[in-house]
Amino acid sequence: MIMKRFPPVLALAVLLAAAAGRLPGQSYQTFRDEFEAIRSKSGLQLGPLKVLTTLKIADFGYDSNILYRPREEGAVSDTVATLSPEIKTFWLVGNFVILSFTENPEYDFYFHETALRTLTNSAVPAARVLLFRGLALSADYHVLNELRQATSEFEEPVRNTQDGWNARIFFETPRGSAVGFSGSSDEFRFSNPSIPDPAQDYARTLDRRETSVAFEAYYRVFSQSSLFATAGLKDYVFMNPASTWRNGYSRQVYGGIRFPLLGQVRGTIAVGYKTFVPRAAGMKEFSGLVAATDASFREGRFGLNVAYTRDNYFSYIDTAYYFIEDRFRGSLLFYVFRFLRLEGGWQSGTWRYPEPYEASVDGQPIIIDNRRDQDHIFSAGLTVRLSGTTGLGVSYNFYQRRSTAPGFDIDRNFIGATLVYDF
């Protein structure tokens, strides 16, 4: 039982705080841990280079509303698929240098809507150096391209690009604890591949540069788990002159625990406090709880995943500025046989707009005040093990969104298959 390995208070904290997302502190790995993980993995050896490949096939099936159109408009359905091979190349130089390069092309296929077919590519060269047995320096340059719903506010897939760098300097102890500083700078760019309409020019309202610095600390507990705390600043500068009123900055602190990648309990609990301050006078600040944690549990034939996220995000609506989102997700897994898993899940999100904004309805300008949106996603399916932890999953998903603002009530059905690696 899980309680035999973790105190009841900790197990309760996991259940109450678990959520989904990515926060500072969630992805850091010490130099020694990464070095040993690379060396232990099986892959293609080409001289000093080790090559690891992964094939991702996702959402291969029928989508009843590929553009997430409102109920009063005609929905466009299609057969879709996402094909994404990933190639990671590592070069271990002695025992103190890790060089890597990740290449990840992705093809989004639409059977009927051929104009939406999109080929993107992401590339990440990176380097890590260990000096004096405890000083770890790391840096990467990344160009990430994808066709996705950039945030839950979007009613359709949007092409977005993240171009920038990360750098870290950390002091690491032999037992796996670490403390140090990190910095990053990224340009975010957005485009709508389906509707080349200036009125829906996401680039005008969302293209921006984000620059951040943070202090991070990790303390190894149990065998592979770590407590962490981070504190940082982030600056937001929008590129279009008409959107410079959106410029702002934020301060945030986070704390939590990260569980190992393998074991009965996996994932990360991360909660914190954030203050977002607009630089333009008269705009409302955001301050309060933020969370982006995700925890999974496995005991015998049963598995459970619970997640909770909360943060503020920039709105693509040029007069709305930002919204605040709370999202909960839960799923239950039952392993019928060693090769067959049944799955069911529920997700619910609510986002609020703190200020009134102007919108056009039937060609007439109106003021939208106290806007509140909510969506629900139900999913059910099964996964068949193919080999090891690799499986083929087939599922049905129903998406429903309702809004107090006109024109945002959306229904969507999807049934399809995905290749999974967590069986």
C-alpha positions in Angstrom: 0.0 0.0 0.0 1.1 3.6 -0.6 0.7 4.4 3.1 3.4 2.0 4.0 6.0 4.0 2.1 4.7 7.5 2.8 3.3 9.1 6.0 -0.6 9.6 6.0 -0.1 13.4 6.2 2.1 13.4 3.0 -0.3 11.2 1.1 -3.2 13.5 2.0 -1.1 16.5 0.9 -0.5 14.8 -2.5 -4.2 14.3 -3.0 -5.1 17.8 -2.0 -2.4 19.7 -3.9 -1.9 17.5 -7.0 -2.2 19.4 -10.3 -0.9 19.5 -13.9 1.6 21.7 -15.6 5.1 22.9 -15.5 6.7 25.2 -13.0 10.3 26.1 -12.1 11.7 23.2 -10.1 9.9 20.5 -11.9 12.4 19.6 -14.6 15.8 20.2 -13.0 18.1 17.1 -12.9 21.6 17.1 -11.4 24.6 16.5 -13.7 25.3 13.1 -12.2 21.7 11.9 -12.5 21.5 13.0 -16.1 24.9 11.5 -16.9 24.1 8.1 -15.4 20.6 8.1 -17.1 22.1 8.7 -20.5 24.8 6.1 -20.0 22.3 3.5 -18.9 19.9 3.9 -21.7 20.0 1.6 -24.7 20.3 3.3 -28.1 22.2 3.4 -31.3 25.9 3.9 -30.7 27.8 5.8 -33.5 31.3 6.2 -32.3 31.1 8.6 -29.3 27.5 9.5 -30.0 24.5 7.8 -28.5 21.2 8.2 -30.5 17.8 7.7 -28.9 14.7 7.7 -31.0 11.0 7.9 -30.1 8.0 7.8 -32.5 5.0 9.8 -31.3 1.6 9.1 -33.0 -1.2 11.1 -31.4 -4.9 11.8 -32.0 -5.3 9.6 -35.0 -9.1 9.6 -35.5 -12.3 11.5 -36.1 -12.8 15.1 -34.8 -16.3 16.5 -35.0 -15.2 20.1 -34.6 -11.6 20.7 -35.7 -11.9 24.5 -35.5 -13.8 24.5 -32.2 -16.6 26.6 -33.7 -19.5 27.8 -31.6 -22.8 25.9 -31.7 -24.5 28.6 -33.8 -21.9 28.2 -36.5 -21.4 25.1 -38.7 -18.9 22.8 -37.2 -16.1 21.4 -39.5 -15.3 17.7 -39.0 -12.3 15.7 -40.3 -10.1 12.8 -39.9 -6.9 13.9 -38.3 -3.5 12.7 -37.0 -0.3 13.9 -35.5 3.0 12.2 -36.4 6.1 13.3 -34.4 9.4 11.4 -34.5 12.0 12.6 -31.9 15.7 12.1 -32.2 18.0 12.8 -29.2 21.8 12.6 -29.7 24.2 12.7 -26.8 28.0 12.9 -26.5 29.5 12.2 -23.1 33.0 13.8 -23.0 34.9 12.2 -20.1 32.9 12.4 -16.9 32.3 16.1 -16.9 30.7 17.2 -20.2 27.3 16.4 -21.7 26.6 17.6 -25.2 23.2 17.0 -26.7 21.0 17.8 -29.7 17.3 17.1 -30.0 15.4 17.2 -33.3 11.6 16.9 -33.3 9.7 17.3 -36.6 5.9 17.1 -36.4 3.3 16.7 -39.1 -0.3 17.6 -38.4 -2.5 15.8 -41.0 -6.1 16.7 -42.0 -7.8 14.4 -44.6 -10.2 16.9 -46.0 -9.0 20.3 -44.8 -5.7 20.2 -46.7 -4.9 23.9 -46.1 -4.5 23.0 -42.4 -1.8 20.4 -42.9 1.2 21.7 -41.1 4.8 20.6 -40.9 6.8 22.1 -38.0 10.2 21.3 -36.5 11.7 21.9 -33.0 15.5 21.8 -32.3 17.4 22.1 -29.1 21.2 22.1 -28.9 22.4 21.9 -25.2 25.5 21.6 -23.1 26.3 20.8 -19.5 29.7 21.0 -17.8 30.7 19.8 -14.3 33.6 21.7 -12.7 35.4 21.0 -9.4 33.0 18.0 -8.8 30.1 20.2 -7.7 29.7 23.3 -9.9 27.3 22.5 -12.8 27.0 24.9 -15.7 24.3 24.3 -18.4 22.8 26.2 -21.3 20.6 25.5 -24.3 19.3 27.3 -27.3 15.8 26.2 -28.5 13.5 26.8 -31.4 10.1 25.1 -30.6 7.4 25.0 -33.2 4.0 23.4 -32.8 0.3 23.5 -33.9 -1.7 23.5 -30.7 -4.3 25.3 -28.6 -1.8 27.7 -27.1 -4.0 28.1 -24.1 -7.5 26.8 -23.3 -8.9 30.2 -24.4 -8.3 29.4 -28.0 -11.1 27.9 -30.0 -8.8 26.3 -32.6 -5.3 25.0 -33.2 -2.8 27.9 -33.5 0.8 27.7 -34.8 3.1 29.1 -32.1 6.9 29.4 -31.9 9.1 29.8 -28.9 12.7 30.9 -29.8 15.2 31.6 -27.0 17.8 30.3 -24.5 18.1 29.0 -21.0 21.2 29.1 -18.7 21.9 27.8 -15.2 24.7 27.8 -12.7 24.3 25.4 -9.8 26.3 23.9 -6.9 25.4 20.2 -6.5 26.2 18.0 -3.5 27.1 14.3 -3.7 23.7 13.2 -2.3 21.8 15.0 -5.1 20.8 18.3 -3.5 21.4 21.5 -5.5 21.2 25.3 -5.3 21.8 28.0 -7.9 20.5 30.6 -10.4 18.8 30.3 -13.7 17.9 32.8 -16.5 16.0 32.6 -19.8 14.9 34.8 -22.7 12.2 33.7 -25.2 10.3 35.2 -28.1 6.8 33.9 -28.5 5.1 34.2 -31.9 1.6 33.1 -33.0 -0.3 32.7 -36.3 -3.6 31.3 -37.4 -3.2 28.9 -40.3 -7.0 28.5 -40.9 -8.3 32.0 -41.1 -6.0 34.7 -42.6 -8.2 37.4 -41.1 -6.6 40.6 -39.7 -9.4 40.7 -37.1 -8.0 37.5 -35.7 -4.4 38.5 -35.9 -2.9 36.6 -32.9 0.6 38.0 -33.7 -0.7 41.6 -33.1 -2.0 40.8 -29.6 0.3 38.0 -28.4 3.8 38.2 -30.0 6.1 39.1 -27.1 9.5 38.6 -25.4 9.7 37.1 -21.9 12.9 37.4 -19.8 13.3 35.8 -16.4 15.7 35.2 -13.6 15.2 32.8 -10.7 16.8 31.4 -7.6 16.3 27.6 -7.2 17.0 25.2 -4.4 16.5 21.4 -4.3 16.9 19.1 -1.3 17.0 15.3 -1.9 14.7 13.3 0.3 13.8 9.6 0.3 15.8 7.8 -2.4 15.0 9.8 -5.6 12.5 12.5 -4.5 13.4 16.2 -4.0 11.9 19.1 -2.1 12.3 22.3 -4.0 11.7 26.1 -3.7 12.1 28.8 -6.3 11.8 32.6 -6.4 11.9 34.6 -9.6 11.1 37.6 -11.7 9.7 37.7 -15.2 9.4 40.7 -17.6 6.9 40.8 -20.6 7.5 43.1 -23.6 5.1 43.0 -26.5 6.4 43.4 -30.0 3.6 45.2 -31.8 3.5 49.0 -31.0 -0.3 48.8 -30.7 0.1 46.2 -27.9 2.8 47.8 -25.8 0.1 48.7 -23.2 0.2 45.0 -22.4 3.7 45.1 -21.1 4.2 44.0 -17.5 6.2 42.0 -15.0 5.6 39.3 -12.5 7.1 38.1 -9.2 6.6 34.5 -8.1 7.6 32.0 -5.4 7.0 28.3 -5.6 7.6 25.3 -3.4 6.9 21.6 -3.6 8.1 18.1 -3.9 9.1 16.1 -7.0 8.7 12.3 -7.0 10.8 9.9 -9.0 10.0 9.0 -12.6 9.4 5.4 -11.5 7.6 4.1 -8.5 4.2 3.9 -6.9 4.0 7.7 -6.7 5.2 9.8 -9.6 5.0 13.4 -10.6 5.3 16.8 -8.9 3.4 18.8 -6.3 4.1 22.6 -6.9 2.2 25.5 -5.4 3.1 29.1 -5.0 2.2 32.8 -4.9 2.4 35.2 -7.9 2.0 38.9 -8.5 1.5 40.2 -12.0 1.9 43.9 -12.4 0.8 45.7 -15.6 3.1 48.6 -16.6 0.2 50.6 -18.0 -1.6 52.8 -15.4 -5.2 51.9 -14.5 -4.9 48.1 -15.2 -5.7 45.6 -12.6 -3.0 43.5 -11.0 -3.2 39.8 -10.4 -2.0 38.4 -7.1 -2.7 35.1 -5.5 -2.2 31.3 -5.4 -0.7 29.6 -8.5 -0.3 25.8 -8.9 0.9 23.5 -11.6 1.3 20.0 -10.2 0.6 16.5 -11.4 0.7 13.3 -9.4 0.1 9.7 -10.3 -0.4 6.7 -8.0 -0.3 3.0 -8.8 -1.3 0.2 -6.4 -1.9 -3.3 -7.8 -4.4 -3.2 -10.7 -5.5 0.4 -10.0 -4.0 3.7 -11.0 -5.0 7.2 -10.2 -3.9 10.6 -11.6 -5.0 13.9 -10.1 -4.0 17.4 -11.2 -4.7 21.0 -10.5 -3.5 24.2 -12.2 -4.0 27.9 -11.5 -2.4 30.9 -13.2 -3.1 34.0 -15.2 -2.6 34.0 -19.0 -2.6 36.7 -21.7 -5.8 36.8 -23.7 -5.7 36.9 -27.5 -8.7 39.3 -27.4 -7.0 42.7 -28.0 -9.1 44.5 -25.4 -9.3 41.8 -22.7 -5.6 41.7 -21.5 -5.5 38.5 -19.4 -7.7 35.9 -17.7 -7.3 33.7 -14.6 -7.8 30.0 -15.0 -8.4 27.2 -12.5 -8.3 23.6 -13.8 -8.8 20.2 -12.2 -8.2 16.8 -13.8 -8.7 13.3 -12.5 -8.5 9.9 -14.1 -8.8 6.3 -13.0 -7.0 3.3 -14.6 -7.8 -0.4 -14.1 -5.4 -3.0 -15.4 -7.7 -5.9 -16.4 -4.8 -8.0 -17.6 -1.1 -7.5 -18.0 -1.7 -6.4 -21.5 -5.0 -4.5 -21.2 -5.8 -1.2 -19.3 -9.2 0.5 -19.0 -9.3 4.3 -18.5 -11.8 7.0 -17.6 -11.2 10.7 -16.9 -12.8 14.0 -16.1 -11.5 17.5 -16.5 -13.1 20.8 -15.6 -11.7 24.3 -16.1 -13.0 27.8 -15.2 -11.4 31.0 -16.3 -12.4 34.6 -15.4 -11.7 38.0 -17.0 -11.0 40.6 -14.3 -11.9 43.6 -16.4 -14.6 44.5 -18.8 -13.6 44.6 -22.5 -15.2 45.6 -25.8 -16.4 43.0 -28.3 -18.3 43.0 -31.6 -21.5 41.0 -31.7 -23.4 40.9 -35.1 -21.4 44.0 -36.1 -22.3 46.0 -33.1 -19.8 46.9 -30.3 -20.8 45.8 -26.8 -19.1 45.7 -23.4 -18.5 42.3 -21.9 -18.3 42.5 -18.1 -17.7 39.8 -15.5 -17.0 37.2 -18.2 -16.7 33.6 -16.9 -16.1 30.6 -19.1 -16.2 26.9 -18.1 -15.4 23.7 -19.9 -15.8 20.0 -19.2 -13.9 17.2 -20.9 -15.0 13.5 -20.4 -12.9 10.7 -21.7 -13.1 6.9 -21.7 -11.0 4.3 -23.5 -8.6 1.4 -23.3 -4.9 0.8 -23.9 -3.3 -2.4 -25.2 0.3 -3.1 -24.3 2.6 -3.6 -27.3 6.0 -4.0 -25.7 7.4 -3.0 -22.3 5.8 0.3 -21.3 4.6 1.1 -24.8 0.9 0.7 -25.6 -1.7 1.7 -28.2 -4.6 3.6 -26.6 -8.1 4.1 -28.1 -10.4 6.7 -26.5 -13.5 8.8 -26.9 -13.5 12.4 -25.7 -16.4 14.8 -25.3 -15.6 18.5 -24.9 -18.1 21.1 -23.8 -17.5 24.8 -23.3 -20.0 27.4 -22.0 -19.4 31.2 -21.6 -21.3 34.2 -20.2 -20.0 36.0 -23.3 -21.9 35.4 -26.6 -20.3 33.2 -29.3 -18.2 30.9 -27.1 -20.5 27.9 -26.5 -18.7 25.0 -28.1 -19.2 21.2 -28.3 -16.7 18.7 -29.7 -16.4 15.0 -30.0 -13.3 13.0 -30.8 -12.6 9.3 -31.1 -9.1 8.1 -32.0 -5.9 6.3 -31.1 -2.6 7.4 -29.5 0.7 5.7 -29.0 1.6 5.9 -25.3 4.8 5.1 -23.3 3.5 4.9 -19.7 1.7 1.5 -19.7 
